[in-house]
Amino acid sequence: MRILPLFALLIAFTTSVSLSQVPSNTRQIIIGIAPDKNSSHVTLSIFEKGNGGWKQNGSAWKGRLGRSGLAWGIGLHPANMEGIRKREGDGRSPSGIFKIGSESGYAFGYAPAIKKLPALPYKMITTRDLWVEDSNSPYYNRHILLAHQPKSAWEKKGQMRQGDHAHSLKLFIAHNEGTSKKRAIANAGSSIFFHIWRGGGSKPTAGCTTMHPAQLSGMISKIDPNKNPVYVLLTASDYKKYRAAWKLP
């Protein structure tokens, strides 16, 4: 009588472990480690996977996170993590494992061109490019291109290009990603990017991961979509806790 429940428990455990690992075809990871869940500071590193396993690519560098710290986001890690969940407007950066880029795009910027690998899609932002942060919209947490110049207050609020240097170069982090086939979860957080920090690193963010412009451009120049890159953002204690199970560097 106990065989079936035990078997079901084993299947559930196996499924949980498989979902919690970095994808098997991922060969590039950006690791972000914060001191604790309430910190807005982060240390970032890039790792590449070869025949000998994970190896760090270059030196680590400093960045900034959300003003309120971290909260579990929606990504490739299990959905049932214990702790605070990311919410729209909470000032927290989403913690977990996330794809980099999506059908909505990878890198965006004001310049006509940037230093990058040929495989990385880059879009020069125009005044008609919007990123929707309205959770009531079917386009929530998605990029849309208007056929006309923004007219309504809603359209103008969503403009990606507003003369803001901090957002003149950015790379999409697929937290709670909305797609043409799947709507993002309402109020779970949107518009999460890597971008340029403010005040020379003296200011936290609303949820994004920011850094010195030279570090950002250097990082983006290494991102290779063919390596299925992911971003792993964790506290130091959570990195230690999940490192083996999630097959992290």
Summary of the structure (lengths in Angstrom):
residues: 249
radius of gyration: 18.4
end to end distance: 42.0
largest distance: 67.0
contacts: 797
relative contact order: 0.23
helix: 19%
strand: 30%
